[in-house]
Structures are given as C-alpha cells and as structure tokens.
Amino acid sequence: MTTVPESVIELARARQAARAAKDFALSDSLRDQILQQGFEVLDKDGGFSFRAKNPFPVHERIGDLRFFTDKKFPIAIGLILDGFIEDGITSIQAIKKFAPANTAILVMICGTPELAQIASELDDRTFITQINITPGWGETANALLKLSPAPYLVVMDPSTIFTGDAISPALKTLEAGEYSAVGWRGGLVNIEDGWRSVDDKGNGDVDVLFSYFMALNVEHALGASGFNARAVYYRNADIEFSLRLRQSRGRLLQMELPLEQARHHGYYDTDETYRDEQSKKTYDRILERFRGKTEILVDRR
C-alpha cells in the first residue's frame, strides 16, 4: 500500500476547509497541488481518502485517445500489451539499450492489469496509454499508426527482444523510399495449397511480413487503409494487412535484423479456442478477398 506523506494530508485538510467555506478557487488550487505530488484526493462523507495518481493517461475506450505526444521523432515503436506486462517491460528495456535515443516508444496497454512496474519505464521518449475496455488488435494497431509522432512506425510484439540496433538499418531502408515496409520475419504466399499458408523463403521481397517487427511507412500504411479493425486477435492480421499493402503496390522487404523472440505468450498462453476461432475468421477474410489475385504477389517464387 502506498504511504501518503503528511504534507499531502495537510493539503487535503486545507482543501476540505476551503470547500466548507465555499472557496472553490482555493479548493481547486489545493487539489492541483495534491496531484502534483502524485495523488488524487477523493471526497467522502466526513472526510477524504487518496489514491495514487496514474502516471500515464487512462481512457475508457480507444476512441477517446487523441495523441501520445506533441514531440516529433524520426521513428517510433508501437507495443500492444494485452496482458503480459512483464514481457513489455523486458522488450522496452532492450529497446532502450540498443535503439537510437531519438526512437519514440509508444505503449498501448489494453485492459486493467497491475501497472506499477511498467510506470517506472516512463521517460522523455516512452509514452504509455491504458485503454480500460480492451479494443481489438487491428483497431489498436490503427490507433498507433494514426497517432504516430513519426513518419515511420514499427509495430512490434512484446515477445521480440532487441539484441542490437534493429532501428537504424530498418529506418535507412524505409527512408530510401523503395519499400513501404521492412520486417524481420515474413514470406511468400503458398499458391500450391490455395493460399492457406506462408513460406519463409529468406531475405528479399516478400508478400507478407509478420508483426514480430514490422517497420512501416505510416503514410503508405494509412493509404492502404491500415489494419482491418475487425481483426480482434493479432494472428493473421499482419498477413491481411501485408496483402492490403501489396495490393496498393507497396513493396515489403524481409531483412536480417539483430532481434530474437522470447516465449510468445500472446499465442501459447491465450485460450486455445478463442485463439483458433479469431485466427480462422481473419484467414477466411484473407481467402475471400485475396485468393487468386496473383498480380499482387512478388515475382520471386
């Protein structure tokens, strides 16, 4: 339990007296002073209580989110944390160790987990927002795109860990203008099995990139209508988006980057029935919209 300093308690007593005297200007000023010391004062019959002020913005719904920051950066990394906060902390710390200091880190926390530890990661380039009513993965990824403080955004799974600077080579490639997206893992749609799988053919132009690490030209991504907001779960949503981007003539590059993947809790520790149902819904949409449109696929086979 957080201990409330005596100085904060005294401010609350003074505020209570100001309210009793109907000096609401003073009351509001004292409330703001309490907030500056990290606490919210809650009025109740015969007194008051406190709760620690959330150190980052909290919104009920994702539609309430308007911005992460008004600062500008050359590139940003977007992490979606639907649970598994420890993974997020590990991923953030590795980013800070290896990525250039002018890389923004945008963290979207979905739901209401225990957040005390991750709050310590806040700094002048790390921005955390919590959405109480959990949005779908596609909707969350689109919010990151639309509100990115940089022209390039990496959509990255928190199970992905930097082992070196993965940002500089990805950014250099995107800035050259030839590619709309650069990633660490991807592949070619398997035409032989009716578009039901993706084969990793190694580095080079690909049909699909996976969101373990997907660096995007934000303008191109939004021009392709972004991720499908109907994609509630992440799996296959990146394939669907990749094909949207290919259809708008965006080029996707798979390249070697200094990254590794820890246990992918978002897959292995998610309810199996939910995971499979949502994954199938997304892939059914892919087959309905794209199967047979070989003109959107790369020539490399």
ZIRATA-V287206 format. One record per residue. N is the residue number from 1. PHI is phi in whole degrees, -180 to 180 (* if undefined). OMEGA is omega in radians with two decimals (NA if undefined). Layout:
n	phi	omega
N	PHI	OMEGA
N	PHI	OMEGA
//
This chain:
n	phi	omega
1	*	-3.13
2	-76	3.10
3	-84	3.14
4	-90	-3.13
5	-62	3.13
6	-61	-3.14
7	-63	3.12
8	-71	3.11
9	-62	3.13
10	-64	3.08
11	-62	3.14
12	-66	3.10
13	-65	3.12
14	-65	3.12
15	-68	3.12
16	-62	3.11
17	-66	3.12
18	-63	3.12
19	-65	3.14
20	-64	3.13
21	-87	-3.12
22	61	3.04
23	-94	-2.98
24	-75	3.07
25	-64	3.10
26	-66	3.13
27	-58	-3.14
28	-66	3.12
29	-63	3.13
30	-67	3.08
31	-61	3.14
32	-66	3.10
33	-65	3.09
34	-65	3.11
35	-61	-3.13
36	-64	3.11
37	-95	2.99
38	94	-3.11
39	-135	2.96
40	-107	3.10
41	-99	-3.11
42	-114	3.14
43	-78	3.04
44	-149	-3.09
45	-54	3.06
46	79	-3.14
47	171	-3.07
48	-157	3.02
49	-140	-3.09
50	-129	2.87
51	-142	3.14
52	-63	3.12
53	-69	3.08
54	-64	-3.06
55	-77	3.11
56	-141	-3.06
57	-63	3.07
58	-125	3.12
59	-123	3.13
60	-71	-3.11
61	-129	-3.09
62	-65	3.11
63	-66	3.12
64	-81	-3.10
65	-76	-3.09
66	-113	3.13
67	-165	3.00
68	-95	-3.10
69	-163	3.04
70	-94	3.03
71	-74	3.13
72	-111	-3.11
73	-136	3.07
74	-71	-3.14
75	-155	3.12
76	-131	3.04
77	-114	3.12
78	-109	3.10
79	-112	3.08
80	-106	-3.12
81	-110	3.06
82	-103	-2.93
83	86	3.06
84	53	-3.10
85	-63	3.13
86	-60	3.08
87	-61	3.14
88	-61	-3.14
89	-62	3.13
90	-61	-3.14
91	-65	3.13
92	-61	-3.11
93	-64	3.10
94	-71	3.07
95	-59	-3.11
96	-63	-3.13
97	-72	-2.96
98	-113	-3.07
99	-78	3.06
100	-55	-3.04
101	-66	3.14
102	-96	3.03
103	-94	3.09
104	-77	3.09
105	-121	-3.13
106	-109	-3.08
107	-118	3.09
108	-108	3.12
109	-99	-3.10
110	-103	-3.11
111	94	-3.03
112	-131	3.08
113	-77	3.05
114	-73	-2.93
115	-119	-3.01
116	-57	-3.06
117	-69	-3.06
118	-70	3.13
119	-59	-3.12
120	-71	3.13
121	-85	3.12
122	-61	3.01
123	-158	-3.00
124	-76	3.03
125	-131	-3.13
126	-116	-3.03
127	-123	-3.06
128	-117	3.07
129	-134	3.12
130	-113	3.07
131	-116	-3.03
132	-67	3.11
133	-88	-2.97
134	-59	3.07
135	-83	3.04
136	-72	-3.09
137	-62	-3.12
138	-62	3.13
139	-64	3.13
140	-68	3.11
141	-62	3.10
142	-65	3.09
143	-63	3.08
144	-61	3.12
145	-63	-3.04
146	-67	-3.06
147	-107	-3.12
148	-60	3.08
149	-85	-3.09
150	-142	3.11
151	-74	3.12
152	-128	-3.10
153	-133	3.01
154	-98	2.97
155	-90	-2.96
156	-136	3.08
157	-78	-3.12
158	-67	3.06
159	-80	3.13
160	-84	-3.06
161	-122	3.05
162	-69	2.98
163	-115	3.11
164	-172	-3.12
165	-82	3.09
166	-87	-3.04
167	-78	-3.03
168	-58	3.13
169	-67	3.11
170	-67	-3.14
171	-65	3.13
172	-59	-3.14
173	-67	3.14
174	-66	-3.12
175	-65	3.10
176	-67	3.00
177	89	-3.09
178	-81	-3.06
179	-120	3.06
180	-90	-3.10
181	-151	3.11
182	-131	-3.13
183	-146	-3.05
184	-95	3.14
185	-133	-3.14
186	-170	3.13
187	169	-3.12
188	-112	3.08
189	-62	3.13
190	-83	-3.12
191	-71	-3.05
192	-64	-3.14
193	-101	3.06
194	74	3.08
195	69	-3.07
196	-94	3.11
197	-151	3.11
198	-126	-3.11
199	-105	3.08
200	-79	-3.13
201	-105	3.12
202	90	-3.05
203	-67	-3.14
204	136	3.10
205	-64	-3.10
206	-136	3.04
207	-81	-2.93
208	-137	2.93
209	-120	-3.13
210	-103	-3.02
211	-84	2.88
212	-61	3.05
213	-162	-3.12
214	-128	-3.13
215	-92	-2.96
216	-123	2.84
217	-75	-3.01
218	-60	-3.13
219	-61	3.14
220	-67	-3.12
221	-63	3.13
222	-69	3.09
223	-64	3.08
224	-92	3.11
225	76	3.04
226	66	3.13
227	-81	3.11
228	-75	-3.12
229	-65	3.10
230	-80	3.13
231	-79	-3.11
232	-72	-3.09
233	-109	-3.00
234	-67	-2.93
235	-65	-3.10
236	78	3.12
237	-66	3.11
238	-72	3.06
239	-66	3.13
240	-59	3.12
241	-65	-3.13
242	-57	-3.14
243	-70	3.00
244	-60	-3.11
245	-68	3.08
246	-63	-3.12
247	-64	3.09
248	-88	3.09
249	72	3.02
250	-79	3.09
251	-101	-3.09
252	-119	-3.10
253	-122	2.96
254	-95	-3.11
255	-142	3.12
256	-74	3.13
257	-138	-3.10
258	-77	-3.12
259	-137	2.99
260	-143	-3.12
261	-113	3.01
262	-83	3.13
263	-59	-3.10
264	-88	-3.08
265	-61	-3.12
266	-61	3.07
267	-102	-2.99
268	-72	-3.07
269	-113	3.02
270	-102	3.13
271	-49	-3.00
272	-62	-3.13
273	-64	3.11
274	-60	-3.11
275	-58	-3.07
276	-72	3.13
277	-64	-3.10
278	-70	3.11
279	-63	-3.14
280	-66	3.12
281	-58	-3.14
282	-67	-3.11
283	-69	3.07
284	-61	3.09
285	-65	3.12
286	-60	-3.11
287	-64	-3.12
288	-66	-3.04
289	-87	-2.91
290	-115	-3.01
291	-57	3.14
292	95	-3.12
293	-87	-3.05
294	-66	-3.14
295	-66	3.14
296	-89	-3.11
297	-89	3.12
298	-72	-3.11
299	-71	-3.09
300	-63	3.12
301	-142	NA
//
